[in-house]
Amino acid sequence: MGDHAAWLQDMYENRWVMPFTPWWKRLPMIRQIRAVVLKFKVERHYTVGMGVFGLRTGYDDWVLYGIWYGLAEIKGNK
């Protein structure tokens, strides 16, 4: 997924919604650090936790992409 168009297409096709994020977590440097930290947590979940038995749907990576590029606003967060 190299551009925002594919991200938007996945959002509409799968009816995915970005989780609510407070305004200060959407600031540029904070959101990049947050995306890296969350990526480590997701990977740990799928290698060690209960995620070992589940299938990856792509939603986690979709959310991380949205966090990294600040696309949380597209959903219309309140």
N, CA, C and O of each residue as an XYZ file, in Angstrom:
312
protein
N       0.851     -1.170      0.000
C       0.000      0.000      0.000
C       0.891      1.226      0.000
O       1.369      1.662      1.047
N       1.107      1.769     -1.165
C       2.058      2.853     -1.269
C       1.462      4.246     -1.299
O       2.196      5.226     -1.172
N       0.149      4.366     -1.464
C      -0.415      5.715     -1.515
C      -1.728      5.757     -0.748
O      -2.263      4.728     -0.336
N      -2.226      6.959     -0.568
C      -3.445      7.134      0.217
C      -4.683      6.613     -0.513
O      -5.674      6.268      0.131
N      -4.643      6.550     -1.830
C      -5.807      6.059     -2.578
C      -6.088      4.600     -2.232
O      -7.242      4.214     -2.047
N      -5.040      3.793     -2.145
C      -5.220      2.385     -1.773
C      -5.710      2.280     -0.335
O      -6.514      1.406     -0.012
N      -5.227      3.168      0.525
C      -5.666      3.179      1.926
C      -7.165      3.485      1.998
O      -7.907      2.825      2.726
N      -7.597      4.484      1.242
C      -9.012      4.845      1.210
C      -9.867      3.726      0.614
O     -10.970      3.454      1.086
N      -9.348      3.093     -0.415
C     -10.081      1.992     -1.040
C     -10.278      0.853     -0.044
O     -11.368      0.287      0.045
N      -9.232      0.514      0.705
C      -9.361     -0.523      1.734
C     -10.380     -0.116      2.792
O     -11.132     -0.955      3.289
N     -10.406      1.165      3.134
C     -11.351      1.657      4.136
C     -12.789      1.431      3.666
O     -13.619      0.941      4.432
N     -13.086      1.779      2.433
C     -14.452      1.651      1.928
C     -14.836      0.202      1.652
O     -15.965     -0.197      1.939
N     -13.926     -0.586      1.105
C     -14.230     -1.979      0.785
C     -14.467     -2.824      2.034
O     -15.338     -3.694      2.045
N     -13.689     -2.566      3.087
C     -13.779     -3.382      4.300
C     -14.585     -2.730      5.414
O     -14.790     -3.321      6.474
N     -15.043     -1.496      5.163
C     -15.780     -0.721      6.172
C     -14.974     -0.557      7.454
O     -15.502     -0.645      8.562
N     -13.686     -0.317      7.271
C     -12.811     -0.105      8.418
C     -12.924      1.342      8.880
O     -13.151      2.249      8.081
N     -12.760      1.538     10.180
C     -12.846      2.858     10.789
C     -11.610      3.063     11.645
O     -11.202      2.175     12.393
N     -11.021      4.238     11.528
C      -9.874      4.558     12.381
C     -10.354      4.736     13.820
O     -11.396      5.347     14.057
N      -9.600      4.204     14.778
C      -9.978      4.416     16.174
C      -9.827      5.885     16.559
O      -9.026      6.615     15.974
N     -10.605      6.302     17.547
C     -10.533      7.686     18.002
C      -9.145      7.980     18.563
O      -8.565      7.165     19.281
N      -8.626      9.150     18.224
C      -7.323      9.580     18.710
C      -7.420     11.035     19.152
O      -7.889     11.878     18.387
N      -6.983     11.348     20.381
C      -6.994     12.748     20.819
C      -6.099     13.603     19.918
O      -5.187     13.087     19.271
N      -6.361     14.891     19.881
C      -5.645     15.789     18.967
C      -4.145     15.762     19.181
O      -3.398     15.830     18.206
N      -3.669     15.667     20.421
C      -2.231     15.743     20.680
C      -1.503     14.490     20.195
O      -0.299     14.544     19.941
N      -2.204     13.368     20.063
C      -1.566     12.165     19.520
C      -1.479     12.211     17.999
O      -0.828     11.361     17.391
N      -2.129     13.193     17.381
C      -2.072     13.344     15.925
C      -1.024     14.342     15.488
O      -0.880     14.593     14.291
N      -0.284     14.921     16.425
C       0.789     15.849     16.077
C       1.903     15.085     15.365
O       2.148     13.921     15.682
N       2.585     15.723     14.404
C       3.531     15.023     13.526
C       4.549     14.105     14.200
O       4.571     12.914     13.888
N       5.371     14.585     15.085
C       6.410     13.720     15.663
C       5.818     12.671     16.602
O       6.310     11.545     16.676
N       4.782     13.042     17.303
C       4.162     12.108     18.249
C       3.519     10.952     17.500
O       3.628      9.803     17.928
N       2.852     11.238     16.390
C       2.183     10.144     15.679
C       3.169      9.165     15.058
O       2.879      7.970     14.986
N       4.339      9.645     14.604
C       5.327      8.719     14.053
C       5.905      7.818     15.142
O       6.068      6.615     14.936
N       6.210      8.393     16.282
C       6.727      7.588     17.399
C       5.663      6.593     17.840
O       5.956      5.428     18.108
N       4.442      7.063     17.909
C       3.329      6.188     18.304
C       3.146      5.033     17.321
O       2.889      3.904     17.738
N       3.275      5.299     16.029
C       3.129      4.247     15.018
C       4.209      3.189     15.173
O       3.928      1.999     15.036
N       5.443      3.602     15.456
C       6.545      2.637     15.627
C       6.305      1.781     16.868
O       6.472      0.562     16.826
N       5.913      2.416     17.969
C       5.657      1.678     19.214
C       4.508      0.692     19.016
O       4.591     -0.458     19.447
N       3.444      1.141     18.368
C       2.308      0.252     18.133
C       2.663     -0.884     17.188
O       2.143     -1.990     17.337
N       3.539     -0.637     16.217
C       3.972     -1.699     15.306
C       4.673     -2.812     16.077
O       4.443     -3.991     15.812
N       5.531     -2.440     17.033
C       6.192     -3.450     17.855
C       5.173     -4.235     18.673
O       5.303     -5.450     18.822
N       4.159     -3.552     19.203
C       3.127     -4.233     19.985
C       2.311     -5.195     19.126
O       1.986     -6.299     19.563
N       1.983     -4.780     17.916
C       1.225     -5.644     17.006
C       2.045     -6.878     16.652
O       1.536     -7.998     16.690
N       3.301     -6.676     16.313
C       4.153     -7.816     15.952
C       4.335     -8.769     17.125
O       4.350     -9.986     16.941
N       4.471     -8.224     18.324
C       4.608     -9.082     19.505
C       3.321     -9.871     19.725
O       3.369    -11.046     20.088
N       2.180     -9.239     19.508
C       0.893     -9.918     19.669
C       0.784    -11.110     18.718
O       0.325    -12.183     19.109
N       1.207    -10.915     17.472
C       1.078    -11.977     16.479
C       2.169    -13.038     16.569
O       2.044    -14.097     15.954
N       3.225    -12.780     17.314
C       4.273    -13.798     17.436
C       4.271    -14.497     18.790
O       4.723    -15.638     18.890
N       3.772    -13.839     19.829
C       3.834    -14.397     21.175
C       2.453    -14.600     21.783
O       2.211    -15.621     22.427
N       1.562    -13.671     21.598
C       0.268    -13.696     22.279
C      -0.758    -14.559     21.582
O      -0.424    -15.461     20.812
N      -2.003    -14.266     21.864
C      -3.115    -15.018     21.280
C      -3.199    -14.849     19.765
O      -3.854    -15.642     19.089
N      -2.559    -13.854     19.245
C      -2.579    -13.632     17.807
C      -1.918    -14.739     17.014
O      -2.099    -14.828     15.799
N      -1.148    -15.589     17.691
C      -0.502    -16.718     17.022
C      -1.553    -17.610     16.375
O      -1.306    -18.199     15.323
N      -2.720    -17.711     16.994
C      -3.775    -18.588     16.505
C      -4.728    -17.895     15.539
O      -5.584    -18.547     14.941
N      -4.591    -16.586     15.380
C      -5.501    -15.844     14.520
C      -4.901    -15.528     13.166
O      -3.708    -15.721     12.933
N      -5.744    -15.045     12.289
C      -5.307    -14.631     10.961
C      -5.185    -13.113     10.928
O      -5.975    -12.395     11.541
N      -4.200    -12.650     10.214
C      -4.046    -11.206     10.038
C      -5.001    -10.741      8.956
O      -5.008    -11.271      7.845
N      -5.803     -9.749      9.290
C      -6.780     -9.239      8.322
C      -6.236     -8.041      7.548
O      -6.789     -7.676      6.510
N      -5.180     -7.439      8.030
C      -4.645     -6.240      7.407
C      -5.093     -4.975      8.110
O      -4.572     -3.893      7.842
N      -6.061     -5.105      9.014
C      -6.576     -3.928      9.710
C      -5.493     -3.263     10.543
O      -5.403     -2.035     10.567
N      -4.671     -4.049     11.228
C      -3.609     -3.470     12.059
C      -2.652     -2.634     11.218
O      -2.307     -1.514     11.595
N      -2.226     -3.171     10.086
C      -1.315     -2.430      9.215
C      -2.010     -1.210      8.608
O      -1.381     -0.171      8.406
N      -3.301     -1.338      8.319
C      -4.068     -0.219      7.788
C      -4.117      0.925      8.804
O      -3.932      2.088      8.443
N      -4.367      0.592     10.072
C      -4.409      1.603     11.124
C      -3.034      2.237     11.313
O      -2.932      3.455     11.460
N      -1.983      1.430     11.310
C      -0.624      1.964     11.473
C      -0.269      2.924     10.339
O       0.340      3.967     10.573
N      -0.644      2.575      9.124
C      -0.414      3.461      7.982
C      -1.154      4.784      8.185
O      -0.603      5.858      7.940
N      -2.409      4.694      8.637
C      -3.194      5.896      8.890
C      -2.606      6.759      9.990
O      -2.621      7.986      9.897
N      -2.089      6.125     11.029
C      -1.454      6.874     12.118
C      -0.195      7.563     11.603
O       0.012      8.747     11.868
N       0.636      6.844     10.881
C       1.910      7.386     10.403
C       1.695      8.633      9.547
O       2.411      9.623      9.693
N       0.707      8.579      8.654
C       0.473      9.692      7.735
C      -0.580     10.681      8.226
O      -0.934     11.614      7.505
N      -1.079     10.488      9.436
C      -2.033     11.426     10.003
C      -3.388     11.392      9.324
O      -4.024     12.433      9.156
N      -3.833     10.218      8.934
C      -5.092     10.096      8.210
C      -6.284      9.837      9.128
O      -7.359      9.472      8.653
N      -6.112     10.018     10.409
C      -7.197      9.787     11.364
C      -8.341     10.771     11.139
O      -9.488     10.470     11.468
N      -8.048     11.916     10.596
C      -9.067     12.939     10.388
C     -10.040     12.551      9.282
O     -11.171     13.037      9.274
N      -9.646     11.703      8.360
C     -10.500     11.338      7.236
C     -11.782     10.669      7.727
O     -12.851     10.852      7.145
N     -11.664      9.901      8.789
C     -12.823      9.216      9.353
C     -13.832     10.217      9.887
O     -15.032      9.943      9.911
N     -13.358     11.357     10.308
C     -14.239     12.361     10.886
C     -14.281     12.266     12.386
O     -15.354     12.344     12.984
N     -13.117     12.097     13.013
C     -13.060     12.033     14.473
C     -13.711     13.263     15.073
O     -13.634     14.362     14.524
N     -14.347     13.057     16.204
C     -15.023     14.176     16.871
C     -14.163     14.729     17.968
O     -14.561     15.677     18.646
